[in-house]
Amino acid sequence: MEWKNNTVVTEFILLGLTQSQNIQLLVFVLILIFYLIILPGNLLIILTIKLDPGLSAPLYFFLGNLAFLDASYSFIVAPRMLMDFLSEKKIISYRSCIAQLFFLHFLGGGEVLLLVVMAFDRYIAICRPLYYSTVMNPRACYVMLFGLWFGGFIHSIIQVAIILRLPFCGPNELDNFFCDVPQVIKFACTDTFAVELLMVFNSGLVIVICFLGLLASYAVILCHVHRSAAEGKSKAISTCTTHIIVILLMFGPSIFIYTRPFRALPADKVVSFFHTVIFPLMNPVIYTLRNQEVKASMKKLLIRHVPC
């Protein structure tokens, strides 16, 4: 492809989620509601798990980290999106675009690995209970936590390193409300087929393998629970069902976005909106609403520290 000039792109223009003023207002209000209600709820989950000694089990340790990851993830896209709704021209610098892309994949990759760790925790707790205290000791939990953060970093730095090697000389209008690999890579003024293929393997293939592995692991756990004694069966089924719901909410949009060639589809923006803004704030809430111990501890914390 020939380009009219050789200027280097220093900024991108975001076309936004929609050009309809009514839909923009609706989305603006929706995001505000989520930030004012659900985000404080996630912070309350973290405080409850941190302050209640009765919630010291590895399951709650990882649940607190999930709430932290999701709360952090929600700050990457939504705040700038809110500001862009109030701006006539939505411009993001090249460096800010790369930074946004990096943190999306850093925290997203870490969360994928965290869900794998949580599945492993449930497998040991339900299928190998005699080994649970030995395998899931505090030191092992911190090693796993470090591993998932490190894994997310490696995954993200690979994405950024590949993007930084691409030349961008125009155009610079991204038909979306944030920067991500599928949108940015289309504007490289070079053949990107090999790069797209590498990106699909780095993101899409990993996501599919983790998704199928998680579903298989929970299938094994549920089969084991079904054959076991009645004591604790309902609690185990409830916990596994909650994990499966979160897995479907997170991996479904990811598979749709990253496992196909980087070509625009009409549903891309809607899927990306729920994937980057709505679901991250909902995931820890889903866990909490189905966990009686956490709900009871939250009530005690509120009664103790909130007047009336």
Phi and psi restraints in degrees (value plus and minus 20) as a CYANA .aco file:
   2 GLU   PHI    -116.3   -76.3
   2 GLU   PSI     121.6   161.6
   3 TRP   PHI    -131.6   -91.6
   3 TRP   PSI     126.2   166.2
   4 LYS   PHI     -90.5   -50.5
   4 LYS   PSI     -46.7    -6.7
   5 ASN   PHI    -167.3  -127.3
   5 ASN   PSI     151.8   191.8
   6 ASN   PHI    -132.5   -92.5
   6 ASN   PSI       6.0    46.0
   7 THR   PHI     -86.4   -46.4
   7 THR   PSI     125.4   165.4
   8 VAL   PHI    -112.1   -72.1
   8 VAL   PSI     111.7   151.7
   9 VAL   PHI     -92.4   -52.4
   9 VAL   PSI     105.0   145.0
  10 THR   PHI    -131.5   -91.5
  10 THR   PSI     -28.1    11.9
  11 GLU   PHI    -175.9  -135.9
  11 GLU   PSI     138.5   178.5
  12 PHE   PHI    -140.2  -100.2
  12 PHE   PSI     127.6   167.6
  13 ILE   PHI    -123.0   -83.0
  13 ILE   PSI      99.9   139.9
  14 LEU   PHI    -109.1   -69.1
  14 LEU   PSI     102.8   142.8
  15 LEU   PHI     -98.2   -58.2
  15 LEU   PSI     -32.8     7.2
  16 GLY   PHI      69.4   109.4
  16 GLY   PSI     157.6   197.6
  17 LEU   PHI     -91.4   -51.4
  17 LEU   PSI     -60.0   -20.0
  18 THR   PHI    -178.7  -138.7
  18 THR   PSI     138.7   178.7
  19 GLN   PHI    -116.5   -76.5
  19 GLN   PSI     -25.0    15.0
  20 SER   PHI     -97.4   -57.4
  20 SER   PSI     104.8   144.8
  21 GLN   PHI     -84.7   -44.7
  21 GLN   PSI     -58.4   -18.4
  22 ASN   PHI     -85.3   -45.3
  22 ASN   PSI     -62.9   -22.9
  23 ILE   PHI     -88.4   -48.4
  23 ILE   PSI     -58.4   -18.4
  24 GLN   PHI     -80.4   -40.4
  24 GLN   PSI     -62.3   -22.3
  25 LEU   PHI     -84.3   -44.3
  25 LEU   PSI     -61.9   -21.9
  26 LEU   PHI     -81.9   -41.9
  26 LEU   PSI     -65.1   -25.1
  27 VAL   PHI     -85.9   -45.9
  27 VAL   PSI     -60.5   -20.5
  28 PHE   PHI     -77.7   -37.7
  28 PHE   PSI     -67.6   -27.6
  29 VAL   PHI     -85.6   -45.6
  29 VAL   PSI     -60.7   -20.7
  30 LEU   PHI     -81.4   -41.4
  30 LEU   PSI     -65.1   -25.1
  31 ILE   PHI     -84.8   -44.8
  31 ILE   PSI     -61.6   -21.6
  32 LEU   PHI     -80.5   -40.5
  32 LEU   PSI     -62.1   -22.1
  33 ILE   PHI     -80.5   -40.5
  33 ILE   PSI     -64.8   -24.8
  34 PHE   PHI     -83.4   -43.4
  34 PHE   PSI     -59.6   -19.6
  35 TYR   PHI     -90.9   -50.9
  35 TYR   PSI     -56.7   -16.7
  36 LEU   PHI    -101.9   -61.9
  36 LEU   PSI     -40.1    -0.1
  37 ILE   PHI    -133.8   -93.8
  37 ILE   PSI     -75.1   -35.1
  38 ILE   PHI     -98.7   -58.7
  38 ILE   PSI     -56.9   -16.9
  39 LEU   PHI     -81.9   -41.9
  39 LEU   PSI     -66.9   -26.9
  40 PRO   PHI     -78.9   -38.9
  40 PRO   PSI     -52.6   -12.6
  41 GLY   PHI     -83.2   -43.2
  41 GLY   PSI     -59.4   -19.4
  42 ASN   PHI     -85.0   -45.0
  42 ASN   PSI     -61.0   -21.0
  43 LEU   PHI     -84.5   -44.5
  43 LEU   PSI     -55.3   -15.3
  44 LEU   PHI     -86.2   -46.2
  44 LEU   PSI     -56.8   -16.8
  45 ILE   PHI     -80.5   -40.5
  45 ILE   PSI     -65.8   -25.8
  46 ILE   PHI     -82.0   -42.0
  46 ILE   PSI     -67.1   -27.1
  47 LEU   PHI     -83.4   -43.4
  47 LEU   PSI     -61.5   -21.5
  48 THR   PHI     -81.4   -41.4
  48 THR   PSI     -67.5   -27.5
  49 ILE   PHI     -86.3   -46.3
  49 ILE   PSI     -54.7   -14.7
  50 LYS   PHI     -91.5   -51.5
  50 LYS   PSI     -57.9   -17.9
  51 LEU   PHI    -113.4   -73.4
  51 LEU   PSI     -40.5    -0.5
  52 ASP   PHI    -113.6   -73.6
  52 ASP   PSI      92.4   132.4
  53 PRO   PHI     -82.1   -42.1
  53 PRO   PSI     -43.8    -3.8
  54 GLY   PHI     -91.7   -51.7
  54 GLY   PSI     -31.2     8.8
  55 LEU   PHI    -129.1   -89.1
  55 LEU   PSI      27.2    67.2
  56 SER   PHI    -116.8   -76.8
  56 SER   PSI     -20.2    19.8
  57 ALA   PHI     -86.0   -46.0
  57 ALA   PSI     132.9   172.9
  58 PRO   PHI     -73.5   -33.5
  58 PRO   PSI     -55.4   -15.4
  59 LEU   PHI     -76.8   -36.8
  59 LEU   PSI     -64.4   -24.4
  60 TYR   PHI     -96.7   -56.7
  60 TYR   PSI     -50.6   -10.6
  61 PHE   PHI     -79.4   -39.4
  61 PHE   PSI     -66.5   -26.5
  62 PHE   PHI     -93.0   -53.0
  62 PHE   PSI     -52.6   -12.6
  63 LEU   PHI     -83.6   -43.6
  63 LEU   PSI     -60.4   -20.4
  64 GLY   PHI     -82.2   -42.2
  64 GLY   PSI     -59.8   -19.8
  65 ASN   PHI     -89.6   -49.6
  65 ASN   PSI     -52.5   -12.5
  66 LEU   PHI     -83.6   -43.6
  66 LEU   PSI     -63.4   -23.4
  67 ALA   PHI     -82.6   -42.6
  67 ALA   PSI     -59.4   -19.4
  68 PHE   PHI     -86.1   -46.1
  68 PHE   PSI     -64.6   -24.6
  69 LEU   PHI     -82.1   -42.1
  69 LEU   PSI     -64.7   -24.7
  70 ASP   PHI     -88.6   -48.6
  70 ASP   PSI     -59.1   -19.1
  71 ALA   PHI     -83.8   -43.8
  71 ALA   PSI     -61.2   -21.2
  72 SER   PHI     -85.9   -45.9
  72 SER   PSI     -61.0   -21.0
  73 TYR   PHI     -81.6   -41.6
  73 TYR   PSI     -56.5   -16.5
  74 SER   PHI     -89.9   -49.9
  74 SER   PSI     -36.5     3.5
  75 PHE   PHI    -105.1   -65.1
  75 PHE   PSI     -28.4    11.6
  76 ILE   PHI     -96.3   -56.3
  76 ILE   PSI     -60.7   -20.7
  77 VAL   PHI    -129.8   -89.8
  77 VAL   PSI     -68.2   -28.2
  78 ALA   PHI     -80.3   -40.3
  78 ALA   PSI     -66.8   -26.8
  79 PRO   PHI     -79.1   -39.1
  79 PRO   PSI     -63.4   -23.4
  80 ARG   PHI     -86.6   -46.6
  80 ARG   PSI     -55.2   -15.2
  81 MET   PHI     -82.6   -42.6
  81 MET   PSI     -60.4   -20.4
  82 LEU   PHI     -83.0   -43.0
  82 LEU   PSI     -62.0   -22.0
  83 MET   PHI     -86.7   -46.7
  83 MET   PSI     -57.2   -17.2
  84 ASP   PHI     -86.0   -46.0
  84 ASP   PSI     -50.1   -10.1
  85 PHE   PHI     -81.5   -41.5
  85 PHE   PSI     -47.7    -7.7
  86 LEU   PHI    -115.5   -75.5
  86 LEU   PSI     -19.4    20.6
  87 SER   PHI    -127.8   -87.8
  87 SER   PSI     122.6   162.6
  88 GLU   PHI     -93.9   -53.9
  88 GLU   PSI     -59.5   -19.5
  89 LYS   PHI    -139.3   -99.3
  89 LYS   PSI     101.8   141.8
  90 LYS   PHI    -117.5   -77.5
  90 LYS   PSI      80.5   120.5
  91 ILE   PHI    -138.2   -98.2
  91 ILE   PSI     115.7   155.7
  92 ILE   PHI    -149.2  -109.2
  92 ILE   PSI     113.0   153.0
  93 SER   PHI     -89.4   -49.4
  93 SER   PSI     140.2   180.2
  94 TYR   PHI     -79.3   -39.3
  94 TYR   PSI     -63.2   -23.2
  95 ARG   PHI     -86.0   -46.0
  95 ARG   PSI     -61.4   -21.4
  96 SER   PHI     -84.9   -44.9
  96 SER   PSI     -56.2   -16.2
  97 CYS   PHI     -83.4   -43.4
  97 CYS   PSI     -65.5   -25.5
  98 ILE   PHI     -85.6   -45.6
  98 ILE   PSI     -58.7   -18.7
  99 ALA   PHI     -84.1   -44.1
  99 ALA   PSI     -62.5   -22.5
 100 GLN   PHI     -82.3   -42.3
 100 GLN   PSI     -63.9   -23.9
 101 LEU   PHI     -81.0   -41.0
 101 LEU   PSI     -62.5   -22.5
 102 PHE   PHI     -81.3   -41.3
 102 PHE   PSI     -70.1   -30.1
 103 PHE   PHI     -90.1   -50.1
 103 PHE   PSI     -50.7   -10.7
 104 LEU   PHI     -78.7   -38.7
 104 LEU   PSI     -66.5   -26.5
 105 HIS   PHI    -102.3   -62.3
 105 HIS   PSI     -47.7    -7.7
 106 PHE   PHI     -84.2   -44.2
 106 PHE   PSI     -73.7   -33.7
 107 LEU   PHI     -93.7   -53.7
 107 LEU   PSI     -57.7   -17.7
 108 GLY   PHI     -84.3   -44.3
 108 GLY   PSI     -63.4   -23.4
 109 GLY   PHI     -84.3   -44.3
 109 GLY   PSI     -59.9   -19.9
 110 GLY   PHI     -82.5   -42.5
 110 GLY   PSI     -58.0   -18.0
 111 GLU   PHI     -89.2   -49.2
 111 GLU   PSI     -58.0   -18.0
 112 VAL   PHI     -78.0   -38.0
 112 VAL   PSI     -67.2   -27.2
 113 LEU   PHI     -88.1   -48.1
 113 LEU   PSI     -51.9   -11.9
 114 LEU   PHI     -84.9   -44.9
 114 LEU   PSI     -60.6   -20.6
 115 LEU   PHI     -84.1   -44.1
 115 LEU   PSI     -54.1   -14.1
 116 VAL   PHI     -85.0   -45.0
 116 VAL   PSI     -63.8   -23.8
 117 VAL   PHI     -83.1   -43.1
 117 VAL   PSI     -61.2   -21.2
 118 MET   PHI     -85.3   -45.3
 118 MET   PSI     -55.2   -15.2
 119 ALA   PHI     -86.3   -46.3
 119 ALA   PSI     -60.5   -20.5
 120 PHE   PHI     -83.2   -43.2
 120 PHE   PSI     -60.9   -20.9
 121 ASP   PHI     -80.1   -40.1
 121 ASP   PSI     -65.2   -25.2
 122 ARG   PHI     -87.5   -47.5
 122 ARG   PSI     -55.7   -15.7
 123 TYR   PHI     -83.0   -43.0
 123 TYR   PSI     -67.0   -27.0
 124 ILE   PHI     -85.4   -45.4
 124 ILE   PSI     -62.3   -22.3
 125 ALA   PHI     -85.2   -45.2
 125 ALA   PSI     -56.2   -16.2
 126 ILE   PHI    -117.1   -77.1
 126 ILE   PSI     -61.3   -21.3
 127 CYS   PHI    -113.2   -73.2
 127 CYS   PSI     -46.0    -6.0
 128 ARG   PHI    -153.2  -113.2
 128 ARG   PSI      39.3    79.3
 129 PRO   PHI     -82.8   -42.8
 129 PRO   PSI     -49.6    -9.6
 130 LEU   PHI     -87.4   -47.4
 130 LEU   PSI     -43.4    -3.4
 131 TYR   PHI    -118.7   -78.7
 131 TYR   PSI     -19.7    20.3
 132 TYR   PHI     -82.1   -42.1
 132 TYR   PSI     -69.5   -29.5
 133 SER   PHI     -85.2   -45.2
 133 SER   PSI     -47.3    -7.3
 134 THR   PHI     -99.7   -59.7
 134 THR   PSI     -65.5   -25.5
 135 VAL   PHI     -94.3   -54.3
 135 VAL   PSI     -65.2   -25.2
 136 MET   PHI    -119.1   -79.1
 136 MET   PSI      29.3    69.3
 137 ASN   PHI     -97.0   -57.0
 137 ASN   PSI     144.1   184.1
 138 PRO   PHI     -75.1   -35.1
 138 PRO   PSI     -60.0   -20.0
 139 ARG   PHI     -84.0   -44.0
 139 ARG   PSI     -62.8   -22.8
 140 ALA   PHI     -83.2   -43.2
 140 ALA   PSI     -57.9   -17.9
 141 CYS   PHI     -83.7   -43.7
 141 CYS   PSI     -62.3   -22.3
 142 TYR   PHI     -89.6   -49.6
 142 TYR   PSI     -53.9   -13.9
 143 VAL   PHI     -84.6   -44.6
 143 VAL   PSI     -63.4   -23.4
 144 MET   PHI     -83.7   -43.7
 144 MET   PSI     -59.7   -19.7
 145 LEU   PHI     -82.7   -42.7
 145 LEU   PSI     -64.4   -24.4
 146 PHE   PHI     -82.8   -42.8
 146 PHE   PSI     -59.5   -19.5
 147 GLY   PHI     -83.2   -43.2
 147 GLY   PSI     -60.0   -20.0
 148 LEU   PHI     -92.4   -52.4
 148 LEU   PSI     -55.5   -15.5
 149 TRP   PHI     -85.9   -45.9
 149 TRP   PSI     -62.2   -22.2
 150 PHE   PHI     -86.5   -46.5
 150 PHE   PSI     -61.1   -21.1
 151 GLY   PHI     -83.1   -43.1
 151 GLY   PSI     -61.1   -21.1
 152 GLY   PHI     -82.9   -42.9
 152 GLY   PSI     -58.7   -18.7
 153 PHE   PHI     -85.1   -45.1
 153 PHE   PSI     -65.5   -25.5
 154 ILE   PHI     -81.8   -41.8
 154 ILE   PSI     -65.0   -25.0
 155 HIS   PHI     -78.8   -38.8
 155 HIS   PSI     -65.3   -25.3
 156 SER   PHI     -90.0   -50.0
 156 SER   PSI     -60.5   -20.5
 157 ILE   PHI     -87.2   -47.2
 157 ILE   PSI     -49.3    -9.3
 158 ILE   PHI     -85.5   -45.5
 158 ILE   PSI     -64.0   -24.0
 159 GLN   PHI     -79.6   -39.6
 159 GLN   PSI     -68.3   -28.3
 160 VAL   PHI     -86.2   -46.2
 160 VAL   PSI     -62.0   -22.0
 161 ALA   PHI     -79.9   -39.9
 161 ALA   PSI     -59.3   -19.3
 162 ILE   PHI     -89.2   -49.2
 162 ILE   PSI     -62.3   -22.3
 163 ILE   PHI     -83.9   -43.9
 163 ILE   PSI     -61.0   -21.0
 164 LEU   PHI     -85.3   -45.3
 164 LEU   PSI     -42.8    -2.8
 165 ARG   PHI    -102.0   -62.0
 165 ARG   PSI     -30.5     9.5
 166 LEU   PHI    -106.6   -66.6
 166 LEU   PSI     120.0   160.0
 167 PRO   PHI    -104.9   -64.9
 167 PRO   PSI     113.6   153.6
 168 PHE   PHI    -139.4   -99.4
 168 PHE   PSI      95.8   135.8
 169 CYS   PHI    -150.7  -110.7
 169 CYS   PSI      -3.2    36.8
 170 GLY   PHI      95.9   135.9
 170 GLY   PSI     135.1   175.1
 171 PRO   PHI     -92.2   -52.2
 171 PRO   PSI     159.3   199.3
 172 ASN   PHI    -154.5  -114.5
 172 ASN   PSI       4.7    44.7
 173 GLU   PHI    -119.9   -79.9
 173 GLU   PSI      92.0   132.0
 174 LEU   PHI    -111.1   -71.1
 174 LEU   PSI     101.0   141.0
 175 ASP   PHI    -102.9   -62.9
 175 ASP   PSI      42.7    82.7
 176 ASN   PHI    -183.7  -143.7
 176 ASN   PSI    -197.5  -157.5
 177 PHE   PHI    -128.5   -88.5
 177 PHE   PSI     -14.2    25.8
 178 PHE   PHI    -178.8  -138.8
 178 PHE   PSI     150.3   190.3
 179 CYS   PHI    -116.6   -76.6
 179 CYS   PSI     108.8   148.8
 180 ASP   PHI    -167.6  -127.6
 180 ASP   PSI     146.7   186.7
 181 VAL   PHI     -75.5   -35.5
 181 VAL   PSI     -69.2   -29.2
 182 PRO   PHI     -78.8   -38.8
 182 PRO   PSI     -53.4   -13.4
 183 GLN   PHI     -99.8   -59.8
 183 GLN   PSI     -65.3   -25.3
 184 VAL   PHI     -89.1   -49.1
 184 VAL   PSI     -60.9   -20.9
 185 ILE   PHI     -85.2   -45.2
 185 ILE   PSI     -43.7    -3.7
 186 LYS   PHI     -86.8   -46.8
 186 LYS   PSI     -41.9    -1.9
 187 PHE   PHI    -117.8   -77.8
 187 PHE   PSI     -13.1    26.9
 188 ALA   PHI     -90.1   -50.1
 188 ALA   PSI     112.7   152.7
 189 CYS   PHI    -108.0   -68.0
 189 CYS   PSI      39.2    79.2
 190 THR   PHI    -182.0  -142.0
 190 THR   PSI     149.4   189.4
 191 ASP   PHI     -91.3   -51.3
 191 ASP   PSI     104.1   144.1
 192 THR   PHI    -132.9   -92.9
 192 THR   PSI      -5.5    34.5
 193 PHE   PHI     -79.7   -39.7
 193 PHE   PSI     -68.5   -28.5
 194 ALA   PHI     -83.7   -43.7
 194 ALA   PSI     -58.3   -18.3
 195 VAL   PHI     -86.9   -46.9
 195 VAL   PSI     -62.5   -22.5
 196 GLU   PHI     -81.6   -41.6
 196 GLU   PSI     -61.4   -21.4
 197 LEU   PHI     -82.3   -42.3
 197 LEU   PSI     -62.3   -22.3
 198 LEU   PHI     -84.3   -44.3
 198 LEU   PSI     -60.3   -20.3
 199 MET   PHI     -84.6   -44.6
 199 MET   PSI     -60.1   -20.1
 200 VAL   PHI     -82.6   -42.6
 200 VAL   PSI     -60.6   -20.6
 201 PHE   PHI     -88.5   -48.5
 201 PHE   PSI     -60.4   -20.4
 202 ASN   PHI     -90.4   -50.4
 202 ASN   PSI     -53.1   -13.1
 203 SER   PHI    -128.4   -88.4
 203 SER   PSI     -80.4   -40.4
 204 GLY   PHI     -81.4   -41.4
 204 GLY   PSI     -69.6   -29.6
 205 LEU   PHI     -84.4   -44.4
 205 LEU   PSI     -61.7   -21.7
 206 VAL   PHI     -81.6   -41.6
 206 VAL   PSI     -63.2   -23.2
 207 ILE   PHI     -82.5   -42.5
 207 ILE   PSI     -65.5   -25.5
 208 VAL   PHI     -83.3   -43.3
 208 VAL   PSI     -63.6   -23.6
 209 ILE   PHI     -82.0   -42.0
 209 ILE   PSI     -66.0   -26.0
 210 CYS   PHI     -82.9   -42.9
 210 CYS   PSI     -61.8   -21.8
 211 PHE   PHI     -82.6   -42.6
 211 PHE   PSI     -70.3   -30.3
 212 LEU   PHI     -85.1   -45.1
 212 LEU   PSI     -58.4   -18.4
 213 GLY   PHI     -83.8   -43.8
 213 GLY   PSI     -60.8   -20.8
 214 LEU   PHI     -85.9   -45.9
 214 LEU   PSI     -64.5   -24.5
 215 LEU   PHI     -82.2   -42.2
 215 LEU   PSI     -60.5   -20.5
 216 ALA   PHI     -85.0   -45.0
 216 ALA   PSI     -61.5   -21.5
 217 SER   PHI     -84.5   -44.5
 217 SER   PSI     -61.4   -21.4
 218 TYR   PHI     -92.2   -52.2
 218 TYR   PSI     -48.2    -8.2
 219 ALA   PHI     -84.2   -44.2
 219 ALA   PSI     -62.3   -22.3
 220 VAL   PHI     -82.8   -42.8
 220 VAL   PSI     -63.8   -23.8
 221 ILE   PHI     -83.0   -43.0
 221 ILE   PSI     -65.6   -25.6
 222 LEU   PHI     -85.8   -45.8
 222 LEU   PSI     -56.5   -16.5
 223 CYS   PHI     -84.1   -44.1
 223 CYS   PSI     -60.6   -20.6
 224 HIS   PHI     -84.6   -44.6
 224 HIS   PSI     -62.9   -22.9
 225 VAL   PHI     -83.4   -43.4
 225 VAL   PSI     -60.4   -20.4
 226 HIS   PHI     -81.7   -41.7
 226 HIS   PSI     -54.7   -14.7
 227 ARG   PHI    -105.7   -65.7
 227 ARG   PSI     -33.1     6.9
 228 SER   PHI    -102.6   -62.6
 228 SER   PSI     158.5   198.5
 229 ALA   PHI     -87.6   -47.6
 229 ALA   PSI     144.9   184.9
 230 ALA   PHI     -89.4   -49.4
 230 ALA   PSI     -46.0    -6.0
 231 GLU   PHI     -84.4   -44.4
 231 GLU   PSI     103.4   143.4
 232 GLY   PHI      56.4    96.4
 232 GLY   PSI     -16.2    23.8
 233 LYS   PHI     -86.5   -46.5
 233 LYS   PSI     -66.0   -26.0
 234 SER   PHI     -83.5   -43.5
 234 SER   PSI     -59.3   -19.3
 235 LYS   PHI     -85.3   -45.3
 235 LYS   PSI     -63.1   -23.1
 236 ALA   PHI     -84.3   -44.3
 236 ALA   PSI     -61.9   -21.9
 237 ILE   PHI     -84.8   -44.8
 237 ILE   PSI     -61.9   -21.9
 238 SER   PHI     -81.8   -41.8
 238 SER   PSI     -63.6   -23.6
 239 THR   PHI     -83.1   -43.1
 239 THR   PSI     -66.7   -26.7
 240 CYS   PHI     -85.3   -45.3
 240 CYS   PSI     -59.2   -19.2
 241 THR   PHI     -82.2   -42.2
 241 THR   PSI     -61.2   -21.2
 242 THR   PHI     -81.1   -41.1
 242 THR   PSI     -65.7   -25.7
 243 HIS   PHI     -80.7   -40.7
 243 HIS   PSI     -61.1   -21.1
 244 ILE   PHI     -85.9   -45.9
 244 ILE   PSI     -58.7   -18.7
 245 ILE   PHI     -80.0   -40.0
 245 ILE   PSI     -66.6   -26.6
 246 VAL   PHI     -84.6   -44.6
 246 VAL   PSI     -59.6   -19.6
 247 ILE   PHI     -80.4   -40.4
 247 ILE   PSI     -65.0   -25.0
 248 LEU   PHI     -84.5   -44.5
 248 LEU   PSI     -60.3   -20.3
 249 LEU   PHI     -85.5   -45.5
 249 LEU   PSI     -55.7   -15.7
 250 MET   PHI    -105.9   -65.9
 250 MET   PSI     -65.0   -25.0
 251 PHE   PHI    -100.6   -60.6
 251 PHE   PSI     -48.5    -8.5
 252 GLY   PHI     -76.3   -36.3
 252 GLY   PSI     -77.4   -37.4
 253 PRO   PHI     -82.3   -42.3
 253 PRO   PSI     -57.3   -17.3
 254 SER   PHI     -82.3   -42.3
 254 SER   PSI     -62.9   -22.9
 255 ILE   PHI     -83.9   -43.9
 255 ILE   PSI     -60.7   -20.7
 256 PHE   PHI     -82.4   -42.4
 256 PHE   PSI     -57.2   -17.2
 257 ILE   PHI    -103.5   -63.5
 257 ILE   PSI     -62.3   -22.3
 258 TYR   PHI    -126.9   -86.9
 258 TYR   PSI     -23.4    16.6
 259 THR   PHI    -124.7   -84.7
 259 THR   PSI      -3.0    37.0
 260 ARG   PHI    -154.9  -114.9
 260 ARG   PSI     143.8   183.8
 261 PRO   PHI     -76.2   -36.2
 261 PRO   PSI     129.2   169.2
 262 PHE   PHI     -96.6   -56.6
 262 PHE   PSI      52.6    92.6
 263 ARG   PHI    -141.3  -101.3
 263 ARG   PSI     118.8   158.8
 264 ALA   PHI     -89.8   -49.8
 264 ALA   PSI     118.5   158.5
 265 LEU   PHI    -145.0  -105.0
 265 LEU   PSI     133.3   173.3
 266 PRO   PHI     -76.9   -36.9
 266 PRO   PSI     -51.7   -11.7
 267 ALA   PHI    -105.5   -65.5
 267 ALA   PSI     -22.9    17.1
 268 ASP   PHI     -77.1   -37.1
 268 ASP   PSI     -67.5   -27.5
 269 LYS   PHI     -85.4   -45.4
 269 LYS   PSI     -63.1   -23.1
 270 VAL   PHI     -84.5   -44.5
 270 VAL   PSI     -65.5   -25.5
 271 VAL   PHI     -82.2   -42.2
 271 VAL   PSI     -63.1   -23.1
 272 SER   PHI     -84.1   -44.1
 272 SER   PSI     -57.5   -17.5
 273 PHE   PHI     -82.4   -42.4
 273 PHE   PSI     -68.9   -28.9
 274 PHE   PHI     -87.8   -47.8
 274 PHE   PSI     -53.8   -13.8
 275 HIS   PHI     -91.0   -51.0
 275 HIS   PSI     -57.1   -17.1
 276 THR   PHI    -118.7   -78.7
 276 THR   PSI     -40.4    -0.4
 277 VAL   PHI    -136.0   -96.0
 277 VAL   PSI     -71.1   -31.1
 278 ILE   PHI    -103.6   -63.6
 278 ILE   PSI     -76.1   -36.1
 279 PHE   PHI     -81.4   -41.4
 279 PHE   PSI     -59.7   -19.7
 280 PRO   PHI     -77.8   -37.8
 280 PRO   PSI     -55.1   -15.1
 281 LEU   PHI     -98.5   -58.5
 281 LEU   PSI     -43.3    -3.3
 282 MET   PHI    -104.9   -64.9
 282 MET   PSI     -49.2    -9.2
 283 ASN   PHI     -75.6   -35.6
 283 ASN   PSI     -74.1   -34.1
 284 PRO   PHI     -83.4   -43.4
 284 PRO   PSI     -51.8   -11.8
 285 VAL   PHI     -84.3   -44.3
 285 VAL   PSI     -60.3   -20.3
 286 ILE   PHI     -80.4   -40.4
 286 ILE   PSI     -63.7   -23.7
 287 TYR   PHI     -79.8   -39.8
 287 TYR   PSI     -65.4   -25.4
 288 THR   PHI     -88.0   -48.0
 288 THR   PSI     -62.6   -22.6
 289 LEU   PHI     -83.1   -43.1
 289 LEU   PSI     -42.2    -2.2
 290 ARG   PHI    -125.9   -85.9
 290 ARG   PSI      -6.7    33.3
 291 ASN   PHI    -143.5  -103.5
 291 ASN   PSI      88.0   128.0
 292 GLN   PHI     -86.1   -46.1
 292 GLN   PSI     -56.7   -16.7
 293 GLU   PHI     -83.7   -43.7
 293 GLU   PSI     -64.9   -24.9
 294 VAL   PHI     -86.4   -46.4
 294 VAL   PSI     -61.7   -21.7
 295 LYS   PHI     -82.7   -42.7
 295 LYS   PSI     -61.8   -21.8
 296 ALA   PHI     -84.8   -44.8
 296 ALA   PSI     -60.2   -20.2
 297 SER   PHI     -87.4   -47.4
 297 SER   PSI     -57.4   -17.4
 298 MET   PHI     -84.1   -44.1
 298 MET   PSI     -61.1   -21.1
 299 LYS   PHI     -82.0   -42.0
 299 LYS   PSI     -63.7   -23.7
 300 LYS   PHI     -82.1   -42.1
 300 LYS   PSI     -61.6   -21.6
 301 LEU   PHI     -83.7   -43.7
 301 LEU   PSI     -62.4   -22.4
 302 LEU   PHI     -87.2   -47.2
 302 LEU   PSI     -61.9   -21.9
 303 ILE   PHI     -83.5   -43.5
 303 ILE   PSI     -57.4   -17.4
 304 ARG   PHI     -92.7   -52.7
 304 ARG   PSI     -55.5   -15.5
 305 HIS   PHI    -133.8   -93.8
 305 HIS   PSI     -34.7     5.3
 306 VAL   PHI    -126.1   -86.1
 306 VAL   PSI      98.6   138.6
 307 PRO   PHI     -81.0   -41.0
 307 PRO   PSI     119.9   159.9
